Amino acid sequence: MSIFSFFNKTTKTGRDATISSTEVVEGTASQTDTEGEIHTSLSISPDWKISKEQEYVLKFLSNDLQPLKKDQLSLSGIDIEMDKRTGNWNVQAFLRSSLDRPMTLGKAELLLLDGDSQVLAAQEFDLSTLGAIPALSNRPWVFQFEKANIKALEVPAENWTLAFNVQSLVPHSLDLDPAWEEALPEEQKNALSAIVKELPALNPREVNITGFQSKLTPEGNLAASVFIRNGHTQHIQLEKLPLEVLDATGQQIVSGSFELNKLEVKANTSKPWTFIFPKEMLQIQEPDLSRWTARVPK
């Protein structure tokens, strides 16, 4: 996206959202010394060709930004323009860094908040498209929020904030229920964590079921252990879960529904859970479990 049809005003209607670099950038240590102010300088990619007039506006806005503390990242909101043709919102902002070295970010969900910190829009962006951000600098960019991801009817006139959803930057991890945490030996916990790390990445806001162990109990019941995987950047609670299990040939072994009483799966995690199907429900008494699938019925 070209940013040069934007940033044509010297007024700033948005606020700043600042976080520690340790929450976003790997390999940065937490700093206890937060004294001192760092003024970032305007960073314009050498690949960009801009007019002298627009360079003046960018420098004016850049010079007017508030200083940062050491090792911080900030999103400084400048202005929002709605595309009347598509309904998308083009959010103009500076991505700022007070790190003493260049950095490149990956994918992250950004939140657009109103003056009361209510979410107006949320969307994942690939921040690597901004390129490497030099040390102690700020880079102007336009973040286009698609209409489908916008909850508000009108563009806020002032006091809005563009912010990182820090939870979206945390690596996907294992979420153990307290009962599992207490019962499982450390070796099994580590094994489950290793499985979670090897699973395919989830799409934003995707929730799925992935089986990892199944067996027939001595009583003839089917015990199916699965990961409930949450790709949302917020916790979810499940009241009820319909589930079916297929055998190695793709035939349905059993289908049922389970009451989960608001089982919580934390944001960006996979929670292991075991579902027991009584033998009376089994359609195949001796299923081939060499390969099997657990899924929510279509």
C-alpha positions as a printed NumPy array, in Angstrom:
array([[  0.   ,   0.   ,   0.   ],
       [  1.252,   3.488,  -0.825],
       [  1.186,   5.754,   2.205],
       [  1.613,   8.872,   0.166],
       [ -2.015,   9.661,  -0.484],
       [ -2.271,   9.987,   3.308],
       [ -0.365,  11.93 ,   5.988],
       [ -1.498,  15.194,   4.484],
       [ -2.45 ,  16.882,   7.767],
       [ -0.22 ,  18.161,  10.56 ],
       [ -2.873,  17.556,  13.232],
       [ -2.83 ,  14.394,  15.354],
       [ -6.193,  12.971,  16.445],
       [ -4.995,   9.682,  17.959],
       [ -3.186,   8.754,  21.149],
       [ -0.087,   6.641,  21.805],
       [  0.085,   3.013,  22.946],
       [  3.463,   1.956,  24.319],
       [  4.771,  -1.426,  25.456],
       [  8.086,  -2.9  ,  26.525],
       [ 10.067,  -4.452,  23.684],
       [ 10.368,  -7.666,  25.735],
       [  6.688,  -8.336,  24.991],
       [  7.238,  -8.267,  21.245],
       [ 10.873,  -8.707,  20.243],
       [ 12.798, -11.882,  21.097],
       [ 16.236, -11.457,  22.605],
       [ 15.576,  -8.191,  24.428],
       [ 16.143,  -8.174,  28.164],
       [ 13.833,  -6.512,  30.634],
       [ 15.155,  -3.115,  31.635],
       [ 14.997,  -1.916,  35.228],
       [ 16.411,   1.509,  34.404],
       [ 13.513,   3.455,  32.899],
       [ 14.945,   6.91 ,  33.511],
       [ 15.848,   9.2  ,  30.672],
       [ 13.989,  10.208,  27.565],
       [ 14.669,   8.978,  24.045],
       [ 13.551,  10.983,  21.038],
       [ 13.067,   8.858,  17.942],
       [ 13.833,  10.156,  14.467],
       [ 11.842,   9.813,  11.267],
       [ 12.709,   6.736,   9.2  ],
       [ 11.741,   6.822,   5.533],
       [ 12.612,   3.751,   3.492],
       [ 15.1  ,   4.472,   0.689],
       [ 12.659,   2.735,  -1.667],
       [ 10.03 ,   5.406,  -1.05 ],
       [  9.773,   8.406,  -3.315],
       [  7.929,  11.261,  -1.646],
       [  7.455,  14.914,  -2.363],
       [  9.156,  17.65 ,  -0.353],
       [  5.729,  18.762,   0.896],
       [  4.872,  15.343,   2.303],
       [  8.332,  14.921,   3.789],
       [  7.745,  18.213,   5.597],
       [  4.436,  16.938,   7.042],
       [  6.024,  13.661,   8.167],
       [  8.945,  15.466,   9.82 ],
       [  6.568,  17.866,  11.544],
       [  4.482,  14.981,  12.934],
       [  7.599,  13.011,  13.876],
       [  9.192,  15.909,  15.743],
       [  5.989,  16.452,  17.702],
       [  5.877,  12.889,  19.105],
       [  6.42 ,  12.352,  22.809],
       [  9.756,  10.812,  23.894],
       [  9.994,   7.134,  24.855],
       [ 11.845,   5.282,  27.584],
       [ 14.611,   2.822,  26.745],
       [ 13.604,  -0.386,  24.919],
       [ 10.018,   0.487,  24.183],
       [  7.782,   0.081,  21.138],
       [  4.944,   2.441,  20.445],
       [  2.099,   2.921,  18.009],
       [  1.337,   6.607,  17.686],
       [ -2.022,   7.274,  16.056],
       [ -2.175,  10.204,  13.639],
       [ -5.457,  10.154,  11.699],
       [ -8.148,   7.836,  10.295],
       [ -9.777,   8.131,   6.896],
       [-12.635,   5.924,   5.711],
       [-12.63 ,   4.631,   2.175],
       [-16.152,   5.558,   1.073],
       [-16.077,   2.966,  -1.706],
       [-15.17 ,  -0.076,   0.44 ],
       [-15.97 ,   1.032,   3.989],
       [-12.413,   0.158,   5.062],
       [-10.648,   2.413,   7.569],
       [ -7.14 ,   3.64 ,   6.74 ],
       [ -5.404,   4.249,  10.049],
       [ -2.316,   6.463,   9.817],
       [  0.246,   5.889,  12.547],
       [  3.933,   5.795,  13.402],
       [  5.502,   2.544,  14.548],
       [  8.213,   3.686,  16.951],
       [ 11.215,   1.926,  18.495],
       [ 13.607,   3.071,  21.2  ],
       [ 15.739,  -0.079,  20.844],
       [ 19.413,   0.55 ,  20.161],
       [ 19.393,  -1.863,  17.213],
       [ 17.253,  -2.46 ,  14.116],
       [ 14.285,  -4.779,  14.45 ],
       [ 11.734,  -6.493,  12.222],
       [  8.349,  -7.607,  13.482],
       [  6.141, -10.442,  12.241],
       [  2.4  , -10.974,  12.363],
       [  0.417,  -9.307,  15.136],
       [ -3.17 ,  -8.391,  15.858],
       [ -3.726,  -4.66 ,  16.23 ],
       [ -6.659,  -3.166,  18.107],
       [ -8.346,   0.13 ,  17.385],
       [ -9.778,   1.527,  20.626],
       [-12.047,   4.454,  21.381],
       [-11.576,   6.981,  24.178],
       [-13.07 ,   4.537,  26.691],
       [-10.751,   1.699,  25.566],
       [-13.606,  -0.134,  23.843],
       [-12.573,  -2.122,  20.767],
       [-13.676,  -0.469,  17.527],
       [-11.793,  -2.872,  15.234],
       [ -9.362,  -5.774,  15.43 ],
       [ -7.268,  -7.283,  12.652],
       [ -4.059,  -9.217,  12.099],
       [ -1.294,  -7.445,  10.164],
       [  2.016,  -8.679,   8.807],
       [  4.322,  -6.04 ,  10.268],
       [  7.297,  -7.374,   8.323],
       [  5.924,  -5.377,   5.366],
       [  7.17 ,  -2.245,   7.126],
       [ 10.712,  -3.526,   6.651],
       [ 13.505,  -3.287,   9.216],
       [ 12.889,  -0.444,  11.654],
       [ 16.223,   1.278,  12.4  ],
       [ 17.388,   1.901,  15.961],
       [ 15.775,   4.836,  17.776],
       [ 13.384,   5.641,  14.961],
       [  9.76 ,   5.86 ,  13.909],
       [  8.273,   4.709,  10.633],
       [  5.014,   6.05 ,   9.189],
       [  2.498,   3.508,   7.931],
       [ -1.145,   3.121,   6.972],
       [ -2.915,   0.149,   8.557],
       [ -6.024,  -0.697,   6.552],
       [ -8.766,  -2.242,   8.664],
       [-11.253,  -4.101,   6.494],
       [-14.929,  -3.306,   6.918],
       [-15.678,  -6.857,   8.113],
       [-13.346,  -6.337,  11.091],
       [-14.832,  -2.972,  12.148],
       [-17.478,  -2.909,  14.871],
       [-18.209,   0.831,  14.91 ],
       [-20.431,   2.777,  12.536],
       [-18.451,   6.012,  12.539],
       [-14.78 ,   6.925,  12.48 ],
       [-13.768,   8.394,  15.875],
       [-12.916,  12.07 ,  15.634],
       [-10.305,  12.057,  18.412],
       [ -8.846,  10.227,  21.436],
       [ -8.639,   6.877,  19.64 ],
       [ -5.716,   4.494,  20.075],
       [ -4.015,   1.951,  17.833],
       [ -2.522,  -0.726,  20.08 ],
       [ -0.776,  -4.074,  19.955],
       [ -2.809,  -7.027,  21.166],
       [  0.169,  -8.421,  23.051],
       [ -1.541, -11.791,  23.473],
       [ -1.334, -12.3  ,  19.712],
       [  2.454, -12.081,  19.921],
       [  2.816, -14.794,  22.563],
       [  3.765, -18.212,  21.094],
       [  0.94 , -20.778,  21.053],
       [  1.281, -22.908,  24.178],
       [ -0.2  , -25.709,  26.269],
       [ -3.083, -24.849,  28.612],
       [ -3.447, -27.471,  31.33 ],
       [ -6.556, -27.661,  33.486],
       [ -5.627, -27.511,  37.216],
       [ -6.646, -31.17 ,  37.629],
       [ -4.3  , -32.2  ,  34.803],
       [ -1.566, -29.93 ,  36.143],
       [ -1.727, -31.711,  39.49 ],
       [ -2.106, -35.267,  38.188],
       [  0.421, -35.42 ,  35.352],
       [  4.134, -36.037,  35.963],
       [  6.521, -33.473,  34.502],
       [  7.585, -35.871,  31.753],
       [  4.033, -36.126,  30.39 ],
       [  3.535, -32.358,  30.602],
       [  6.69 , -31.852,  28.555],
       [  5.508, -34.446,  26.033],
       [  2.173, -32.644,  25.6  ],
       [  3.964, -29.303,  25.186],
       [  6.168, -30.837,  22.498],
       [  3.109, -32.097,  20.602],
       [  1.472, -28.654,  20.747],
       [  4.606, -27.013,  19.324],
       [  4.562, -29.386,  16.343],
       [  0.898, -28.85 ,  15.431],
       [  0.074, -26.659,  12.402],
       [ -0.468, -22.985,  13.159],
       [ -4.056, -21.872,  13.609],
       [ -5.66 , -19.143,  11.559],
       [ -6.692, -16.006,  13.463],
       [ -9.768, -16.721,  15.636],
       [ -9.836, -20.381,  14.543],
       [-10.947, -23.037,  17.045],
       [-10.457, -26.695,  16.227],
       [-10.212, -30.174,  17.698],
       [ -7.096, -32.326,  17.257],
       [ -6.962, -35.851,  18.646],
       [ -3.755, -37.223,  20.142],
       [ -4.665, -40.436,  21.996],
       [ -7.549, -42.927,  21.905],
       [ -8.129, -46.3  ,  23.519],
       [-10.806, -48.722,  24.638],
       [-11.054, -48.975,  28.433],
       [-11.332, -52.344,  30.191],
       [-15.082, -51.664,  30.443],
       [-15.317, -51.286,  26.659],
       [-15.798, -47.506,  26.668],
       [-13.926, -45.334,  24.173],
       [-11.618, -42.713,  25.72 ],
       [-10.647, -40.051,  23.18 ],
       [ -8.087, -37.456,  24.245],
       [ -7.981, -34.303,  22.157],
       [ -6.557, -30.81 ,  22.126],
       [ -9.16 , -28.044,  22.071],
       [ -7.188, -25.399,  20.173],
       [ -7.981, -21.713,  20.523],
       [ -6.636, -19.333,  17.875],
       [ -8.432, -16.343,  19.39 ],
       [ -6.506, -13.634,  21.217],
       [ -9.1  , -13.846,  23.975],
       [-10.111, -16.674,  26.297],
       [-13.131, -18.713,  25.246],
       [-15.605, -20.717,  27.311],
       [-17.333, -23.826,  25.999],
       [-20.753, -24.832,  27.291],
       [-21.31 , -27.879,  25.092],
       [-19.269, -29.777,  22.518],
       [-20.689, -32.194,  19.923],
       [-18.021, -34.693,  18.919],
       [-17.657, -37.641,  16.577],
       [-14.793, -40.112,  16.202],
       [-13.838, -41.816,  12.933],
       [-11.653, -44.901,  12.604],
       [ -8.749, -45.602,  10.23 ],
       [-11.167, -46.322,   7.367],
       [-13.079, -43.08 ,   7.888],
       [-16.118, -44.818,   9.352],
       [-17.878, -43.212,  12.269],
       [-17.206, -45.08 ,  15.497],
       [-19.343, -42.912,  17.744],
       [-21.022, -39.528,  17.969],
       [-22.232, -37.662,  21.029],
       [-22.483, -34.328,  22.815],
       [-20.747, -33.316,  26.039],
       [-21.7  , -30.7  ,  28.631],
       [-18.562, -28.739,  29.503],
       [-19.981, -26.188,  31.971],
       [-18.03 , -23.188,  30.661],
       [-14.744, -24.996,  30.17 ],
       [-12.209, -22.208,  29.617],
       [ -9.523, -22.413,  26.955],
       [ -7.063, -19.559,  27.3  ],
       [ -6.162, -17.281,  24.43 ],
       [ -3.733, -18.732,  21.88 ],
       [ -3.446, -22.108,  23.635],
       [ -4.346, -25.783,  23.246],
       [ -6.113, -27.508,  26.156],
       [ -5.995, -31.317,  26.392],
       [ -9.249, -32.995,  27.399],
       [-10.487, -36.582,  27.479],
       [-13.987, -37.521,  26.385],
       [-15.443, -40.902,  27.414],
       [-18.009, -42.503,  25.109],
       [-19.964, -45.354,  26.808],
       [-19.661, -48.701,  25.03 ],
       [-23.421, -48.706,  24.401],
       [-22.935, -45.747,  22.043],
       [-20.241, -47.388,  19.921],
       [-21.303, -48.297,  16.402],
       [-18.167, -50.422,  15.91 ],
       [-17.229, -52.582,  18.874],
       [-13.633, -53.256,  17.792],
       [-12.612, -50.153,  15.827],
       [ -9.283, -49.778,  14.035],
       [ -7.617, -46.992,  16.055],
       [ -4.262, -47.177,  14.275],
       [ -5.371, -43.874,  12.74 ],
       [ -8.383, -41.945,  13.933],
       [-10.009, -38.542,  13.798],
       [-12.007, -36.555,  16.34 ],
       [-14.067, -33.683,  14.989],
       [-17.148, -31.587,  15.477],
       [-19.897, -33.114,  13.265],
       [-20.848, -31.078,  10.218]])
